[in-house]
Amino acid sequence: MDVGRHPNIELLAYSEVEKVDGESGDFRITIRKKARYVDEEKCTGCGECAEKCPTVISDDYNMGLGEAKAIYRYFAQGIPSAYTIDANHCRQFHPKKKCGVCAKKCQAKAIDYDQQDQMIEVGAGAIIAATGYDLFDAQKTPQYGYGRIPNVITALELERLLSASGPTEGHLYRPSDLALQKDLSEQEKRSKKLLKTLGRHEKKFGQTSDEFYPLYESGELQGKDYDKWAQQLKEHRELTQEIEGKREKADKIAAAKRLAFIQCVGSRDIRFNRHCSSFCCMHSIKEAIIAREHDSEVEVSVFGMDIRAVGKGFEEYRNRGARKSGIRYIRSRVAEITENGDATPVVWYEDTLTREVRQVPADLVILATACEPASGVKQLAEILGIELNNFGFFKTGGSQPIDTTRPGVFTCGCAQGPMDIPESVAQASSAAARAAQILLKG
Amino acid sequence: MRIGVFVCHCGSNIAGTVDCEAVTQYAAALPDVVCAVNNLYTCSESGIAEIQKAVEAHDLSRVVVASCSPRTHQPLFQSSCAQAGLNPYLFEMVNIRDQCSWVHAQKKEEATEKAKDLVRMGVAKSRFLEPQEDIKAPLIPRTLVIGGGTAGLSAAEALADMGLEVVLVEKAPEPGGLLRQINRLAPEGDRAADRISALVETVMAKSNITVYTDSEVESVGGYIGSFEVAVRQKEGETLTEKVGCIVVASGAVPLQPKGMYNYDGKTVITQMELEEQLGSGSYAGRQVVMIQCVGARSPEREYCSRLCCMTAVKNALLIKEQDPDAQVHILYRDMQMYGTELEQMLWDARGQGVRFEVYDAEQPPTVESDIIRFYHPLMGENREIAYDLLVLSTPLVAREDAPALSQLMRVPVDQNGFFLEAHAKLRPLDFATDGIFVCGSARYPATVAEARAQGLGAASRVASILFKGERVIDAIVAEINSETCVGCMGCSDMCPFGAISYLPEQNICEVNMILCKGCGNCAATCPSQSAQLRGFKPQQILAQIRAV
């Protein structure tokens, strides 16, 4: 918000750097401003378009746990507040479909289906690369079952589930239960529709479905219309049974109580990333404490090799997690996660104290996935003319921790390696200082 | 009194729940309201133009906008009023979105009624608003840096390069800080002395940096923009410096483990002493055992000191490098080798044959003259290791004089004596008090790279203030009526920003408008209503409440 309103800052969201010419003190940067198909100046962010948009897509911001529309705002408080059309899903961009609902609804006349990517040239004395990181794809560790076992989720997915503005409004429902509910409501919709159709048949032929079916079975009633009726009736009866079963299960759905956090998923692992991702121990502890605050019956185990509570107040926080929120820290490297009959994940690990292989069931297993170099970082490094380090992040030097290998180009935050928020914020200020230093020194 | 009311639909954000037209009609009928307008978006260009037109056409003396949050939009509306010639403090905002339509989406009729109530309250308050002028204060383009270690030197260097003057006060006879006592730096392996000498040289060569060594800050007066600092020099002479901002970079010191694990400085030494031995070549160990968390992560000192694990691994690698047959054991609780390079060092150390053994904090190792015994919780057994050199990894602790220094500046320290920043996550280098910043190990143990980054960062925080040339402060600050104040000091105790001082001669309290943030604590505390917050004076708030 402060950045968006600052008179000295021009914010180019939804844009990418394509070329950098010149040198420290005098760079010329070519930027592709991607087409939003919405005029940023005109769009007031009212949301009328998204409300009426007929195309439902998966909601990336909520880690696919919720739904968004093909004209969307990545998240509610985003700056700029303008909407964007997802051209891959929008009907208007489909060769065989027509829509145009958003353009009709928009009172600000901001929708522009013909908008093109724009190339912009910007002059700058210094460049700061603060491109962040990506998360490790947990499916690369198949033994943990992510993607296969629905109730094994990532820490970021848990963040969304714990968020009051998230898909479950902060209630800790298991993805398998959410899927069941979604299934159920879809089947109920279908059942209602079928019932209406059956009603039409009943009206047309002047008899109830129950009267009709035995006659049809016995062959007394024949013909295409009767075949259809019979088939729909059968489907409805089967569906009703299925719905009953599911409803019984759905009535028993309770929020998750037993949480197991698995640390170092893709970190400190010779197969994927050797490095430590620095912040995952703390976010697991934080999530555990929040889950426990939300529901005092929640029980948490954190499985990790070392618990790295390295930062101001972090060790104290870890101890508070144990003392007040009952977190159990279990020194281990989890071997495998399996699933038992009722969609409950089971964590297999070696208890190093008793030297036994043990298994504990959990309602939800949360994977602390590694902080990895952002995808496209190699390409960006090439464009910026800077080097990467052995770990794939932007390379910096010991005595100049913010400088990249090219004069005038600086980097801060997780673009140069995993770090927590205070360190990123401090580094951001230092990058500003480095830029000012070279620009003002003249 | 001529009041104009503007009711915003915010697209469907408000109008989807609240009947905005009804609210507008209602507002139009309120006493003194001479114009009431409905806008699709009051904050859009056309909405703003409408306000400005109305100010002229209706000669408005108050503007009330019923829309969203003042946090995001008040500045825009205020400046629009000012452009139209209306004092911006005669503007009042009513939040019928966050506090009404968003929270009552299911109850349209009630929400509309509530919006009317809120507008009526806003209009009632607006009648009592007073015109104000922004407060302007000078900024001295000069900065005091306390401490000449990596963090302080880095801050000074950056500020000087930006063209700002710096006064650097160092307690020791020479700047350089803790790096002076360290051997080599990980992971690059270069000599700490070289690194710090280069930095000191750079700083000393800058004409706009004044360095006072052997000196201490004796007193700090004033406030952001114009601090007055007394610096006592070695000879006992005290001089006064006037600065606009202060950077605290006073560092920390390694804990001396007196009475712990038979510490004697000979066969049982600290990592700092090992650094000295390795640097001078006097190191002669063959069987080295290091114990981590000595005096840290314990009941009396709960925090983790961040640097000790990497120091132990760095020194273990150096020992292995000069004597591959040396036995090195590191007894640890958690190896805090966070990030990329440090974790790599841990892999390397394992590869070099350094042995890492977990111990249980509940059953700490026991030390005899040449043997150390401990319980190994992973193996579930008691172990013993022979040693000829036992190295204790002790934490960095706050300097003993940190609390005294903090009191001079009226900034807080935490329970461990480290300086306490304004916000643990989002403002790691700021104090809650304006114009004073913190960096390096004075805040919490930091590596050389971290201390440098934080020093540079503090410089940028300072620059963002001093480059403005003049400080412009919102006029919504507290004032104390000297006629009625009895000098009870209830207000000054409640002020989180140290903005209220007691004048003993007159026996009254006084607000420093430059430091005041307008929180209103003093006004709420004052038993005689002498302390009042502009824009939220009793008659203004009471008018609002009575209109409910």
Interface residues (C-beta under 8 A of the other chain):
Chain A: M1 R5 T44 G45 C46 G47 E48 E51 Q107 A108 R268 R274 H275 C276 S278 D306 I307 R308 A309 V310 G311 K312 G313 F314 E315 E316 N319 R331 T352 L353 T354 R355 N389 N390 F391 F393 G398 S399 Q400 P401 I402 G417 P418 M419 I421 P422 E423 V425 A426 Q427 A428 S429 S430 A432 A433 R434 A436 Q437 I438 L440 K441
Chain B: C10 G11 S12 N13 L40 Y41 S44 T72 P75 E157 A158 D161 M162 G163 L185 P187 E188 D190 R195 A198 L199 R297 E302 Y303 C304 R306 D334 M335 Q336 M337 Y338 G339 T340 E341 L342 E343 Q344 W347 V358 P377 L378 G380 D414 F418 A424 K425 L426 R427 P428 L429 C439 R443 Y444 V448 A449 E450 R452 A453 Q454 G455 L456 G457 A458 A459 S460 R461 A463 S464
